[in-house]
Amino acid sequence: MIKLRNVTLALAAAGAAMLLTGLARAETFSFTSTTEVTSQILIPMPTGVVDASTWFKGSSSGVFSKRGEVSSTFVCSSMTNPPNETFAAGTRCDVTEKDGSTFAIYAGCNFVNKERTESICLGGLIGKTGAYKDRAGTISWNQKQSGPSTGAATGAGVWNE
């Protein structure tokens, strides 16, 4: 059974998935996304904190400053970090746009409430193929758990030259 407070880890990458491609250089974007947890490993630690590894998938839609509306799908993994790290969780995603262009997201997230159902995330974008090849960018988002194994995120970013 997936624990509600740990689903937020999966949401960390959700925001990342909303990134869509920017054919023009230095293009800003905003996005929304939804996620669904596909698998999770929970390990209760002696400190009382639950260490979690979560895998999830989702979809996103965004508005780009030069291209207009774009949509994508993504798969991600998220894992809690040891205590005293800069970010409470680390997230990695593979994102695919309709035209087949792909990129990766690597991000860190921190919880903003005691229940650990909401977090803010900051990360980087690395282009892999198609419109993203040889490009990089940044992304940030806010994510909230919307159910036992689902969530939503909103955020913004920029693809650099």
Buried (B, 14 or more C-beta within 10 A) or exposed (E): EBEBBBBBBBBBBBBBBBBBBBBEEEBBBBBBBBBBBBEBEBEEEEEEBBBBBBBBBBBBBBBBEEBEEBBBBBBBBBBBBEEEEEBBBBBBBBBBBEEEBBBBBBBBBBBBEEEBBBBBBBBBBBBBEBBBEEBBBBBBBBBBBBEEBBBBBBBBBBBEE
